[in-house]
């Protein structure tokens, strides 16, 4: 048994070391980022938050790209190189967790920690995305006013972004700076929509692309989009009001099992300690924890489904 556990630890260590080396080698694009930063500073841009979309073009590693997108969606401004180093460090912690907690509790603790981080990032990203969508109609109305004054599409978005509240201001200022570097505004808008998962930005990007290629009135499209966003917001508020009882029931079902487990552990710590000394008890506790996590995830997905139309 000890020999098998040792082989498992060795295999996990080798696997994590190989993945860490792969991530580190694939993330070696610091030279391009420095050149991009110098170009931004030459334009008077010093804020690191201004390169969200531009940095996305520098990411070749799909794992690194996914993690960076998750962090940027939640509002955390982290450079890709820092994210790559964090991933390498986290991979080295996997065999350490297996060694300290054992072959059963180790994977469970790693999975639980990953789910907690993922849930927190998803919640922050959802709040930020909803806030951007709620502020988008006011920004588009400002864009229409600037367009009516005879300005170009690029100038209209840049001017309106300076007067917008956070986090919309940061997002559209970064878009404007990428446009100043020479990227077409429809391309930058589409990339920002993909990163932040905002479908309304994709519509704006498509309208801007059609306007650039074929001409026509962009103001009419933006007016229709503003009306659609506000109508959808009213419908979402009504839906949330109608499903409030279901939401409370879902939260209760998710909290009660964990609360009872904590209460039993506080009142009688030896109860779980005795279970953990036996193989059947370990399997029972791990299976119960896994089922609880799966149930919480299912409830979370059901709750998010009611908000799916918001973006």
C-alpha positions, 0 to 999 in steps of 0.5 A, a space after each residue: 500500500 505504501 509502495 502504491 501511494 509512493 508511486 502515485 505521489 511520484 507520478 503526480 509530482 512528475 505530471 505537475 512538473 511537466 505541466 508547470 514547465 509547459 505553462 512556463 515555456 508557453 507563457 514566455 511572451 514578455 517581450 511583446 508585452 513590453 513593446 506594447 507597454 512602451 507603445 501605450 506609454 508613448 501615447 500617454 497611457 500608463 494604467 495597466 488596465 488599459 491593455 485588457 484586449 491587447 494582452 489577449 492577443 498575446 496569449 497563445 496558451 489556452 489554459 493561460 488564456 482561460 484563466 486570464 479571461 476569468 480574472 479580467 472578467 472579475 475585474 482583477 487586473 493581472 498580467 499574463 506572466 504573473 498568472 502563469 507563475 501562479 499556475 506553476 506554483 499551484 501545480 507544485 502544491 498538488 503533490 504537497 497536498 497529497 503528501 500532507 492530506 493523504 490520497 483521499 483527502 488531498 484530491 478532495 481538498 484540491 477540488 474544493 479549493 478550486 471550486 471555491 475560487 471558481 465560484 468567487 470569480 464567477 460571482 464577481 464576473 457576473 456582478 461586473 457584467 450585469 453592471 456594465 450591461 445596465 450602464 450600456 444604454 446610457 453610454 450608447 445614448 451619449 455615443 448617439 449624441 456625439 455622432 449627431 454632432 458630426 464626429 466619427 464612430 471612434 471619436 464618439 465611443 472615446 468621448 462617451 467613455 470618459 464620462 461613463 461610470 465604472 466599470 464601463 469607463 475602464 472597459 471602453 477607455 481600454 477599447 479606445 486606446 486599442 483603436 488609437 493603436 490602429 485596431 479597427 473598433 469593431 474588432 476590439 469590441 468583438 474581442 472585449 465582448 468575447 472576454 467579458 461575455 457580453 452579447 450586446 457588445 457583439 451586436 455593437 461590434 457587428 453594427 460598427 463593422 457594417 457601418 464601416 463596410 457598407 455605410 448606413 445609419 449607426 444611430 438607428 441600430 444603437 437606438 434599437 439596441 438601447 430599447 431592447 436592453 431596457 425592455 429586457 432589464 424590465 423583464 429580468 426584474 419581473 422574473 426575479 420577483 416571480 422566482 424569489 421564493 424558489 431562490 430562497 428555497 435553493 439557498 436554504 437547501 444549499 446551506 442546511 447540510 453544511 450547517 448541520 455538519 458544522 454543528 455536529 463537528 462543534 458539538 462532538 468532534 470525535 464523531 467525525 474523527 472516529 469515522 475518518 479512522 476507518 476506510 468505510 468512514 472516509 469513503 462515506 465522508 468523501 462521497 457525502 462531500 462530493 454529493 453536497 458540492 454537486 448539489 450546490 453546483 446544480 442549484 447554482 446553475 439553476 439560479 444562473 439560468 434565470 439570469 442568462 438573458 441578462 447578457 
